[in-house]
Amino acid sequence: MLRRIIAISFILACTSIAWFILAGTIFSRTYDSGDRLKPGVVSVWGAPQEQRPPTASFDRADYRRVETETDGRKTVRTEMSTTAIPLPLESSRISVALVLNHRQKGLL
């Protein structure tokens, strides 16, 4: 009876160690290979693209009078400065026409 318990315990320990080794290799292949494979994927499919949401603004022109004194003479001039005022977007009506050309690789 004792020999059977020892044999079952030995088999359980060996299979547990094998499962841990398998899990480690799967984890390593899953999370560590991305840095090596990314340049190949980028060369075939292109770099990831990100599109920011649309924004809207308008430029407001502000005029102010500036008095300066040079050589005892006062001069008055008008300076213009522009300020960009952002507009909140409440909704957008967007129509898109996408054309997909599948990339063909290999022997055609």
MARGU-871650 format. One line per 3 residues: number of its first residue (from 0); their letters; for each residue y negated, x negated, z of N, C-alpha, C, CB. Coordinates in nm, 3 decimals. Glycine has a CB too. Example, Ala and Ser with C-alpha at 12.3 -4.5 7.8 and 13.67 -1.06 7.14 Angstrom:
# MARGU-871650
0> AS> 0.569,-1.319,0.780,0.450,-1.230,0.780,0.330,-1.320,0.780,0.447,-1.131,0.905  0.225,-1.285,0.708,0.106,-1.367,0.714,-0.003,-1.290,0.787,0.060,-1.408,0.572 $
# end
This chain:
# MARGU-871650
0> MLR> 0.119,-0.082,0.000,0.000,0.000,0.000,-0.126,-0.087,0.000,0.001,0.093,0.120  -0.125,-0.192,0.078,-0.240,-0.281,0.088,-0.263,-0.352,-0.046,-0.219,-0.384,0.200  -0.153,-0.388,-0.116,-0.166,-0.455,-0.244,-0.233,-0.364,-0.347,-0.029,-0.500,-0.295 $
3> RII> -0.203,-0.235,-0.344,-0.263,-0.140,-0.437,-0.413,-0.126,-0.411,-0.194,-0.004,-0.426  -0.451,-0.118,-0.284,-0.593,-0.105,-0.248,-0.669,-0.231,-0.293,-0.611,-0.083,-0.095  -0.610,-0.348,-0.273,-0.673,-0.473,-0.315,-0.684,-0.476,-0.468,-0.592,-0.596,-0.263 $
6> AIS> -0.580,-0.431,-0.538,-0.583,-0.430,-0.685,-0.689,-0.333,-0.736,-0.445,-0.392,-0.741  -0.696,-0.215,-0.678,-0.797,-0.116,-0.719,-0.938,-0.168,-0.690,-0.774,0.020,-0.646  -0.955,-0.233,-0.574,-1.087,-0.289,-0.539,-1.125,-0.400,-0.636,-1.086,-0.343,-0.394 $
9> FIL> -1.028,-0.484,-0.675,-1.054,-0.592,-0.770,-1.093,-0.535,-0.906,-0.931,-0.683,-0.783  -1.022,-0.432,-0.951,-1.054,-0.369,-1.080,-1.192,-0.305,-1.074,-0.947,-0.263,-1.117  -1.224,-0.238,-0.965,-1.355,-0.176,-0.947,-1.466,-0.281,-0.949,-1.360,-0.096,-0.815 $
12> ACT> -1.446,-0.393,-0.882,-1.547,-0.499,-0.878,-1.566,-0.559,-1.017,-1.507,-0.609,-0.776  -1.456,-0.585,-1.089,-1.467,-0.644,-1.223,-1.537,-0.549,-1.320,-1.329,-0.680,-1.277  -1.502,-0.420,-1.316,-1.568,-0.325,-1.406,-1.715,-0.307,-1.370,-1.496,-0.189,-1.402 $
15> SIA> -1.747,-0.311,-1.240,-1.889,-0.301,-1.200,-1.968,-0.419,-1.253,-1.902,-0.292,-1.047  -1.912,-0.539,-1.242,-1.980,-0.658,-1.293,-1.995,-0.648,-1.446,-1.902,-0.786,-1.255  -1.893,-0.599,-1.514,-1.901,-0.583,-1.660,-2.008,-0.483,-1.699,-1.765,-0.539,-1.718 $
18> WFI> -2.019,-0.373,-1.625,-2.123,-0.274,-1.654,-2.262,-0.332,-1.631,-2.103,-0.149,-1.568  -2.279,-0.412,-1.526,-2.409,-0.475,-1.502,-2.445,-0.573,-1.614,-2.410,-0.546,-1.366  -2.347,-0.648,-1.662,-2.372,-0.741,-1.773,-2.410,-0.663,-1.899,-2.248,-0.830,-1.799 $
21> LAG> -2.338,-0.555,-1.929,-2.369,-0.473,-2.045,-2.509,-0.412,-2.034,-2.265,-0.362,-2.060  -2.543,-0.361,-1.916,-2.676,-0.302,-1.896,-2.786,-0.408,-1.915,-2.688,-0.239,-1.755  -2.761,-0.529,-1.866,-2.860,-0.636,-1.881,-2.881,-0.674,-2.027,-2.817,-0.759,-1.803 $
24> TIF> -2.773,-0.682,-2.105,-2.789,-0.717,-2.246,-2.858,-0.605,-2.323,-2.654,-0.748,-2.308  -2.826,-0.481,-2.294,-2.892,-0.369,-2.362,-3.040,-0.366,-2.327,-2.825,-0.234,-2.325  -3.071,-0.386,-2.199,-3.211,-0.389,-2.156,-3.285,-0.503,-2.226,-3.221,-0.406,-2.003 $
27> SRT> -3.222,-0.620,-2.232,-3.285,-0.736,-2.296,-3.308,-0.711,-2.444,-3.198,-0.861,-2.276  -3.210,-0.655,-2.513,-3.225,-0.630,-2.656,-3.328,-0.522,-2.684,-3.092,-0.592,-2.717  -3.340,-0.427,-2.594,-3.434,-0.317,-2.616,-3.578,-0.360,-2.593,-3.400,-0.201,-2.525 $
30> YDS> -3.606,-0.427,-2.484,-3.744,-0.453,-2.446,-3.795,-0.591,-2.484,-3.759,-0.436,-2.300  -3.710,-0.686,-2.511,-3.756,-0.820,-2.543,-3.762,-0.848,-2.693,-3.667,-0.921,-2.477  -3.697,-0.769,-2.774,-3.695,-0.798,-2.917,-3.815,-0.742,-2.991,-3.569,-0.744,-2.978 $
33> GDR> -3.894,-0.660,-2.927,-4.010,-0.600,-2.994,-4.111,-0.703,-3.040,-4.077,-0.503,-2.902  -4.133,-0.808,-2.961,-4.231,-0.910,-2.999,-4.183,-0.990,-3.119,-4.259,-1.003,-2.881  -4.053,-1.010,-3.131,-4.001,-1.087,-3.244,-3.997,-1.002,-3.371,-3.862,-1.140,-3.213 $
36> LKP> -3.969,-0.873,-3.357,-3.950,-0.788,-3.474,-4.079,-0.724,-3.525,-3.851,-0.680,-3.443  -4.183,-0.723,-3.444,-4.307,-0.655,-3.483,-4.370,-0.713,-3.609,-4.407,-0.664,-3.370  -4.378,-0.846,-3.628,-4.436,-0.897,-3.754,-4.360,-0.852,-3.878,-4.441,-1.048,-3.751 $
39> GVV> -4.228,-0.843,-3.869,-4.150,-0.796,-3.984,-4.177,-0.651,-4.017,-4.004,-0.815,-3.958  -4.189,-0.569,-3.915,-4.219,-0.427,-3.935,-4.359,-0.410,-3.992,-4.204,-0.348,-3.803  -4.453,-0.488,-3.941,-4.592,-0.480,-3.991,-4.598,-0.522,-4.137,-4.685,-0.568,-3.906 $
42> SVW> -4.520,-0.625,-4.176,-4.525,-0.669,-4.314,-4.466,-0.565,-4.409,-4.452,-0.801,-4.330  -4.370,-0.486,-4.363,-4.309,-0.385,-4.450,-4.388,-0.255,-4.448,-4.165,-0.359,-4.407  -4.423,-0.207,-4.331,-4.483,-0.073,-4.318,-4.632,-0.074,-4.294,-4.417,0.000,-4.208 $
45> GAP> -4.690,-0.189,-4.262,-4.833,-0.196,-4.235,-4.861,-0.190,-4.086,-4.906,-0.082,-4.306  -4.981,-0.227,-4.050,-5.022,-0.231,-3.909,-5.044,-0.089,-3.858,-5.150,-0.316,-3.892  -5.032,-0.069,-3.726,-5.061,0.063,-3.670,-5.206,0.100,-3.694,-5.029,0.066,-3.520 $
48> QEQ> -5.230,0.225,-3.724,-5.365,0.272,-3.751,-5.408,0.369,-3.643,-5.375,0.338,-3.891  -5.532,0.360,-3.608,-5.586,0.447,-3.504,-5.715,0.510,-3.557,-5.612,0.369,-3.371  -5.727,0.638,-3.540,-5.847,0.707,-3.587,-5.919,0.767,-3.467,-5.811,0.817,-3.691 $
51> RPP> -6.045,0.732,-3.456,-6.126,0.786,-3.347,-6.176,0.924,-3.385,-6.245,0.693,-3.315  -6.207,1.007,-3.287,-6.258,1.140,-3.319,-6.398,1.130,-3.380,-6.262,1.228,-3.192  -6.438,1.231,-3.457,-6.570,1.226,-3.522,-6.683,1.237,-3.420,-6.582,1.337,-3.625 $
54> TAS> -6.794,1.177,-3.456,-6.914,1.185,-3.372,-7.031,1.225,-3.461,-6.942,1.049,-3.300  -7.134,1.278,-3.398,-7.254,1.317,-3.471,-7.375,1.282,-3.386,-7.253,1.470,-3.507  -7.481,1.237,-3.452,-7.604,1.206,-3.381,-7.720,1.215,-3.479,-7.598,1.064,-3.316 $
57> FDR> -7.839,1.221,-3.425,-7.957,1.218,-3.510,-8.056,1.120,-3.449,-8.019,1.359,-3.526  -8.142,1.065,-3.535,-8.241,0.968,-3.492,-8.375,1.038,-3.471,-8.256,0.853,-3.595  -8.430,1.020,-3.352,-8.561,1.077,-3.322,-8.664,0.964,-3.326,-8.560,1.150,-3.182 $
60> ADY> -8.768,0.986,-3.401,-8.874,0.886,-3.412,-8.980,0.915,-3.307,-8.937,0.885,-3.556  -9.010,0.815,-3.228,-9.113,0.825,-3.126,-9.227,0.732,-3.164,-9.057,0.791,-2.983  -9.350,0.786,-3.162,-9.469,0.706,-3.195,-9.549,0.689,-3.067,-9.555,0.774,-3.307 $
63> RRV> -9.596,0.568,-3.047,-9.684,0.545,-2.932,-9.795,0.450,-2.971,-9.604,0.489,-2.810  -9.905,0.466,-2.906,-10.023,0.384,-2.935,-10.021,0.263,-2.843,-10.155,0.466,-2.919  -10.044,0.149,-2.903,-10.044,0.025,-2.827,-10.180,-0.040,-2.847,-9.928,-0.071,-2.872 $
66> ETE> -10.246,-0.069,-2.735,-10.375,-0.137,-2.741,-10.355,-0.283,-2.706,-10.478,-0.071,-2.644  -10.404,-0.369,-2.791,-10.397,-0.513,-2.765,-10.536,-0.573,-2.777,-10.298,-0.583,-2.864  -10.556,-0.681,-2.708,-10.686,-0.748,-2.711,-10.665,-0.890,-2.761,-10.755,-0.747,-2.571 $
69> TDG> -10.726,-0.920,-2.873,-10.719,-1.055,-2.929,-10.860,-1.102,-2.962,-10.627,-1.059,-3.056  -10.895,-1.216,-2.911,-11.028,-1.277,-2.932,-11.140,-1.184,-2.890,-11.045,-1.316,-3.078  -11.117,-1.109,-2.782,-11.220,-1.021,-2.731,-11.232,-0.890,-2.806,-11.350,-1.091,-2.733 $
72> RKT> -11.150,-0.868,-2.906,-11.155,-0.742,-2.981,-11.034,-0.659,-2.944,-11.160,-0.767,-3.134  -11.058,-0.534,-2.921,-10.948,-0.442,-2.892,-10.900,-0.381,-3.022,-10.992,-0.331,-2.792  -10.768,-0.388,-3.038,-10.709,-0.324,-3.156,-10.608,-0.222,-3.109,-10.644,-0.429,-3.251 $
75> VRT> -10.604,-0.114,-3.179,-10.511,-0.006,-3.147,-10.418,0.009,-3.267,-10.585,0.129,-3.114  -10.291,0.003,-3.240,-10.194,0.025,-3.347,-10.086,0.120,-3.297,-10.131,-0.109,-3.395  -10.023,0.183,-3.391,-9.918,0.279,-3.360,-9.782,0.216,-3.389,-9.937,0.411,-3.440 $
78> EMS> -9.694,0.216,-3.289,-9.559,0.163,-3.306,-9.460,0.277,-3.310,-9.523,0.064,-3.193  -9.362,0.260,-3.396,-9.259,0.361,-3.406,-9.129,0.305,-3.349,-9.240,0.408,-3.553  -9.062,0.382,-3.268,-8.930,0.345,-3.218,-8.837,0.464,-3.239,-8.935,0.302,-3.067 $
81> TTA> -8.714,0.431,-3.275,-8.617,0.539,-3.299,-8.514,0.540,-3.187,-8.547,0.521,-3.437  -8.472,0.659,-3.152,-8.371,0.679,-3.049,-8.260,0.765,-3.108,-8.432,0.745,-2.921  -8.137,0.719,-3.093,-8.022,0.796,-3.142,-7.981,0.896,-3.036,-7.902,0.702,-3.179 $
84> IPL> -7.983,1.023,-3.071,-7.948,1.132,-2.980,-7.809,1.183,-3.020,-8.055,1.248,-2.983  -7.708,1.170,-2.933,-7.575,1.220,-2.968,-7.571,1.373,-2.961,-7.468,1.161,-2.874  -7.496,1.430,-3.054,-7.479,1.576,-3.058,-7.338,1.611,-3.012,-7.506,1.631,-3.200 $
87> PLE> -7.324,1.711,-2.927,-7.189,1.751,-2.887,-7.121,1.828,-3.000,-7.192,1.838,-2.759  -6.996,1.797,-3.024,-6.919,1.868,-3.127,-6.836,1.976,-3.059,-6.827,1.769,-3.207  -6.856,2.098,-3.101,-6.783,2.209,-3.041,-6.657,2.243,-3.120,-6.871,2.331,-3.032 $
90> SSR> -6.663,2.227,-3.249,-6.545,2.252,-3.333,-6.564,2.179,-3.464,-6.523,2.406,-3.357  -6.456,2.167,-3.538,-6.464,2.105,-3.669,-6.374,2.179,-3.765,-6.427,1.956,-3.663  -6.418,2.188,-3.885,-6.341,2.252,-3.991,-6.304,2.140,-4.088,-6.422,2.368,-4.063 $
93> ISV> -6.180,2.095,-4.081,-6.136,1.979,-4.156,-6.027,2.020,-4.253,-6.086,1.867,-4.062  -6.043,1.982,-4.378,-5.936,2.003,-4.475,-5.890,1.866,-4.524,-5.984,2.093,-4.595  -5.760,1.849,-4.529,-5.702,1.719,-4.561,-5.604,1.736,-4.676,-5.632,1.657,-4.438 $
96> ALV> -5.606,1.644,-4.769,-5.508,1.641,-4.877,-5.434,1.508,-4.867,-5.576,1.659,-5.018  -5.312,1.511,-4.817,-5.232,1.390,-4.800,-5.134,1.377,-4.916,-5.158,1.391,-4.666  -5.120,1.256,-4.963,-5.021,1.226,-5.066,-4.931,1.118,-5.011,-5.089,1.182,-5.201 $
99> LNH> -4.801,1.144,-5.010,-4.706,1.049,-4.955,-4.621,0.993,-5.067,-4.616,1.115,-4.847  -4.629,0.864,-5.084,-4.543,0.794,-5.179,-4.445,0.711,-5.097,-4.626,0.704,-5.278  -4.319,0.750,-5.098,-4.220,0.678,-5.020,-4.205,0.537,-5.071,-4.085,0.751,-5.023 $
102> RQK> -4.194,0.445,-4.979,-4.176,0.306,-5.016,-4.033,0.285,-5.062,-4.211,0.212,-4.897  -4.015,0.223,-5.177,-3.882,0.203,-5.233,-3.844,0.056,-5.220,-3.876,0.250,-5.382  -3.732,0.032,-5.154,-3.686,-0.103,-5.135,-3.544,-0.116,-5.185,-3.695,-0.144,-4.988 $
105> GLL> -3.505,-0.236,-5.215,-3.367,-0.261,-5.256,-3.348,-0.241,-5.404,-3.274,-0.171,-5.180  -3.225,-0.222,-5.442,-3.191,-0.203,-5.584,-3.218,-0.059,-5.624,-3.043,-0.239,-5.611  -3.292,-0.040,-5.731,-3.325,0.095,-5.778,-3.251,0.124,-5.905,-3.477,0.113,-5.799 $
# end
